[in-house]
């Protein structure tokens, strides 16, 4: 990732780092706010992806500010051509989704577990604004639901699918599920490997406590073409995406290590 431009999206304030649940409560209220506003808009005006994008972008940047996080991204220029992608990333925190929405310069929707769609108001708003439910315990139902993801992609909306299927509890990549890869293959849509750095340190999995003042970086990699990949080559495609994600992670750690070393040298000076 040498020489890649880092685009600052949300800057960090001066308050000290501490652990608290207050940003989580503010996020819940903010989520309820945009849910009610979108459902009202949908009732009165029929709803639109553009309005949903506007609400989601404000929501995602506000969440970063609630935690006093600095959010930046590399590789955003990959979206300049207007191509829709199946975005595949590591998933280790509830902060991954707002970080991705804020970092992506174009419309992005997520595949989310079916249970979230049952939450009053929020779940209905998610589905109405284009998020895609997935039944993780029902394979046949999940395959049917992924047809909705194809509809989004055909409309030019990128779709994020966590290839691991759920959050990693140890920060390591878990085995991949095949569903998202089948979607990309069926439509010939490129897969965009993406690495999210810092979200797990800011908000660990299975915790509502956040650690404020952290830095998050979303690294968009190089798209992987799928239009020429045969169905029998699915395992090789999955292996390639995993390798790309691991390479992004390794480059991230190398860059962070150099930055820490430079900070130590500056301090010694």
C-alpha positions as CSV (number, residue, x, y, z in Angstrom):
1,X,0.0,0.0,0.0
2,X,3.0,2.3,-0.5
3,X,2.2,5.6,-2.2
4,X,-1.6,5.2,-1.8
5,X,-3.4,8.4,-1.0
6,X,-5.1,8.4,2.4
7,X,-8.3,10.4,2.3
8,X,-9.4,11.8,5.7
9,X,-13.1,11.4,6.2
10,X,-13.7,12.2,9.9
11,X,-11.1,13.9,12.0
12,X,-10.4,13.2,15.6
13,X,-11.0,15.8,18.4
14,X,-8.7,16.5,21.3
15,X,-10.5,14.7,24.1
16,X,-8.6,11.9,25.9
17,X,-9.0,8.1,25.2
18,X,-11.3,6.3,27.5
19,X,-13.8,3.4,27.7
20,X,-17.5,4.1,27.8
21,X,-20.9,3.0,26.5
22,X,-22.3,6.5,25.9
23,X,-21.4,6.5,22.2
24,X,-23.3,3.2,21.8
25,X,-26.5,4.7,23.4
26,X,-26.1,7.8,21.1
27,X,-25.8,5.5,18.1
28,X,-29.0,3.6,19.0
29,X,-30.9,6.9,19.3
30,X,-29.4,8.1,16.0
31,X,-30.3,4.9,14.3
32,X,-33.9,5.2,15.5
33,X,-33.9,8.8,14.2
34,X,-32.9,7.9,10.6
35,X,-35.2,4.9,10.6
36,X,-38.2,7.0,11.5
37,X,-37.2,9.7,9.0
38,X,-36.8,7.2,6.1
39,X,-40.0,5.3,6.8
40,X,-41.9,8.7,6.9
41,X,-40.3,9.6,3.6
42,X,-41.1,6.2,2.1
43,X,-44.8,6.6,3.3
44,X,-45.2,10.1,1.9
45,X,-43.0,10.1,-1.1
46,X,-42.3,6.5,-1.9
47,X,-38.7,6.4,-0.6
48,X,-35.5,6.6,-2.6
49,X,-32.0,5.2,-2.5
50,X,-30.6,8.7,-2.8
51,X,-32.4,9.9,0.3
52,X,-31.4,6.7,2.1
53,X,-27.7,7.3,1.1
54,X,-28.0,10.9,2.5
55,X,-29.3,9.6,5.8
56,X,-26.8,6.8,6.0
57,X,-23.8,9.0,5.3
58,X,-24.8,11.4,8.0
59,X,-25.5,8.5,10.4
60,X,-22.1,6.8,9.7
61,X,-20.0,10.0,10.2
62,X,-21.9,10.9,13.3
63,X,-21.1,7.5,14.8
64,X,-17.4,8.1,14.1
65,X,-17.7,11.5,15.9
66,X,-19.5,10.0,18.9
67,X,-16.5,7.8,19.6
68,X,-14.0,10.6,18.7
69,X,-12.6,8.3,16.0
70,X,-10.4,9.4,13.1
71,X,-11.6,7.7,10.0
72,X,-9.7,7.7,6.7
73,X,-9.6,5.5,3.6
74,X,-7.2,4.4,0.9
75,X,-8.1,3.3,-2.6
76,X,-11.4,5.2,-2.9
77,X,-10.6,6.0,-6.5
78,X,-11.6,2.5,-7.5
79,X,-15.2,3.8,-7.4
80,X,-14.6,6.6,-9.8
81,X,-15.7,4.6,-12.9
82,X,-19.2,4.0,-11.5
83,X,-18.7,0.2,-11.4
84,X,-20.7,-1.7,-8.7
85,X,-18.7,-4.2,-6.6
86,X,-19.3,-7.1,-4.3
87,X,-17.3,-5.7,-1.4
88,X,-15.7,-8.3,0.8
89,X,-13.8,-7.4,3.9
90,X,-12.8,-8.7,7.3
91,X,-15.5,-8.2,9.9
92,X,-14.5,-7.8,13.6
93,X,-16.7,-5.1,15.0
94,X,-20.1,-3.4,14.9
95,X,-18.2,-0.3,13.7
96,X,-17.3,-2.0,10.4
97,X,-20.6,-1.1,8.7
98,X,-20.6,2.7,9.5
99,X,-16.9,2.8,8.7
100,X,-17.5,1.3,5.3
101,X,-20.6,3.4,4.5
102,X,-18.7,6.6,5.4
103,X,-15.5,5.5,3.5
104,X,-17.2,4.4,0.2
105,X,-17.9,7.4,-2.1
106,X,-20.8,5.7,-3.8
107,X,-24.0,3.9,-2.7
108,X,-23.4,0.8,-0.6
109,X,-25.7,-1.7,1.0
110,X,-25.1,-4.6,3.3
111,X,-26.1,-8.2,3.6
112,X,-27.3,-8.5,7.3
113,X,-28.6,-11.3,9.4
114,X,-32.3,-11.9,9.2
115,X,-32.7,-11.3,13.0
116,X,-31.9,-7.6,12.6
117,X,-34.9,-7.1,10.3
118,X,-37.2,-8.1,13.1
119,X,-36.2,-5.2,15.3
120,X,-39.1,-2.8,15.4
121,X,-38.8,0.3,13.2
122,X,-35.0,-0.2,12.5
123,X,-35.5,-3.5,10.8
124,X,-38.3,-2.3,8.6
125,X,-36.3,0.8,7.7
126,X,-33.2,-1.3,6.8
127,X,-35.2,-3.5,4.4
128,X,-37.1,-0.6,2.9
129,X,-33.8,1.3,2.2
130,X,-32.2,-1.6,0.4
131,X,-30.4,-3.7,3.0
132,X,-30.5,-7.4,2.3
133,X,-31.6,-10.0,5.0
134,X,-29.9,-13.3,5.1
135,X,-31.1,-16.4,7.0
136,X,-27.8,-18.0,8.2
137,X,-29.5,-21.1,9.5
138,X,-31.5,-21.8,6.4
139,X,-29.4,-22.4,3.3
140,X,-32.2,-22.6,0.7
141,X,-33.8,-19.5,2.1
142,X,-30.5,-17.7,2.1
143,X,-29.9,-18.5,-1.6
144,X,-33.3,-17.0,-2.4
145,X,-32.5,-13.9,-0.4
146,X,-29.2,-13.4,-2.2
147,X,-31.3,-12.8,-5.3
148,X,-32.1,-9.4,-3.7
149,X,-28.4,-8.7,-3.6
150,X,-28.2,-9.3,-7.3
151,X,-31.0,-6.8,-7.9
152,X,-29.0,-4.1,-6.0
153,X,-25.9,-4.9,-8.1
154,X,-27.8,-4.7,-11.3
155,X,-29.0,-1.3,-10.3
156,X,-25.4,-0.1,-9.8
157,X,-25.4,-0.3,-6.0
158,X,-22.4,-2.0,-4.5
159,X,-23.1,-4.7,-1.9
160,X,-21.0,-5.6,1.1
161,X,-20.9,-9.3,2.0
162,X,-18.8,-10.5,4.9
163,X,-17.2,-13.7,3.4
164,X,-16.8,-15.1,6.9
165,X,-20.5,-14.8,7.6
166,X,-20.1,-13.2,11.0
167,X,-17.8,-11.2,13.1
168,X,-14.4,-12.7,13.9
169,X,-13.9,-13.0,17.7
170,X,-10.0,-13.2,17.5
171,X,-9.3,-10.8,14.7
172,X,-8.2,-13.6,12.3
173,X,-10.0,-14.5,9.1
174,X,-12.4,-17.4,9.6
175,X,-13.3,-19.9,6.8
176,X,-15.3,-18.2,4.0
177,X,-18.9,-18.9,3.0
178,X,-19.6,-19.4,-0.7
179,X,-22.8,-17.3,-1.0
180,X,-21.3,-14.0,-1.8
181,X,-18.9,-15.6,-4.4
182,X,-21.8,-17.2,-6.2
183,X,-23.5,-13.8,-6.4
184,X,-20.4,-12.2,-8.0
185,X,-19.9,-15.1,-10.4
186,X,-23.6,-15.2,-11.5
187,X,-23.5,-11.6,-12.5
188,X,-19.8,-11.3,-13.5
189,X,-19.5,-8.4,-10.9
190,X,-15.9,-7.7,-9.7
191,X,-15.1,-8.5,-6.0
192,X,-13.5,-5.6,-4.1
193,X,-11.2,-6.9,-1.3
194,X,-11.2,-4.5,1.6
195,X,-9.4,-4.4,4.9
196,X,-10.8,-2.5,7.9
197,X,-8.1,-1.5,10.3
198,X,-8.7,-0.4,13.9
199,X,-12.4,-1.2,14.4
200,X,-11.9,-4.1,16.7
201,X,-9.7,-2.0,19.0
202,X,-12.3,0.7,19.0
203,X,-15.2,-1.6,19.7
204,X,-14.5,-5.3,20.4
205,X,-17.0,-7.9,19.2
206,X,-19.7,-8.9,21.6
207,X,-19.3,-5.6,23.5
208,X,-21.2,-2.4,23.7
209,X,-18.3,-0.6,25.3
210,X,-16.3,1.5,23.0
211,X,-12.7,2.8,23.4
212,X,-12.8,6.4,22.2
213,X,-10.1,8.3,20.3
214,X,-9.0,5.4,18.1
215,X,-8.0,5.6,14.4
216,X,-9.9,3.6,11.8
217,X,-8.7,3.1,8.2
218,X,-10.6,1.4,5.4
219,X,-8.3,0.1,2.7
220,X,-10.0,-0.7,-0.6
221,X,-7.8,-3.1,-2.6
222,X,-7.8,-3.8,-6.3
223,X,-10.9,-5.4,-7.9
224,X,-10.9,-9.0,-8.8
225,X,-12.7,-9.8,-12.1
226,X,-15.2,-12.6,-12.0
227,X,-16.7,-12.6,-15.5
228,X,-14.1,-15.0,-16.8
229,X,-14.1,-17.3,-13.8
230,X,-15.8,-20.7,-14.4
231,X,-18.1,-22.1,-11.6
232,X,-15.6,-25.0,-11.1
233,X,-12.9,-22.4,-10.3
234,X,-14.9,-21.1,-7.3
235,X,-12.4,-22.5,-4.7
236,X,-9.5,-20.7,-6.5
237,X,-11.5,-17.5,-6.5
238,X,-12.1,-17.8,-2.8
239,X,-8.5,-18.5,-2.1
240,X,-7.4,-15.5,-4.2
241,X,-9.8,-13.1,-2.2
242,X,-8.4,-14.5,1.0
243,X,-4.8,-13.9,-0.2
244,X,-5.7,-10.3,-1.2
245,X,-7.2,-9.6,2.2
246,X,-4.2,-11.1,4.0
247,X,-1.9,-9.0,1.8
248,X,-3.9,-5.8,2.7
249,X,-3.7,-6.8,6.4
250,X,0.1,-7.4,6.2
251,X,0.7,-4.1,4.4
252,X,-1.4,-2.4,7.1
253,X,0.6,-3.9,9.9
254,X,3.9,-3.0,8.1
255,X,2.8,0.6,7.7
256,X,1.7,0.9,11.3
257,X,5.0,-0.6,12.5
258,X,6.9,2.0,10.5
259,X,4.7,4.8,11.9
260,X,5.3,3.6,15.4
261,X,9.1,3.4,14.8
262,X,9.1,6.9,13.4
263,X,7.2,8.2,16.4
264,X,9.7,6.5,18.7
265,X,12.6,8.2,16.8
266,X,10.9,11.5,17.0
267,X,10.3,11.1,20.7
268,X,14.0,10.1,21.2
269,X,15.1,13.2,19.3
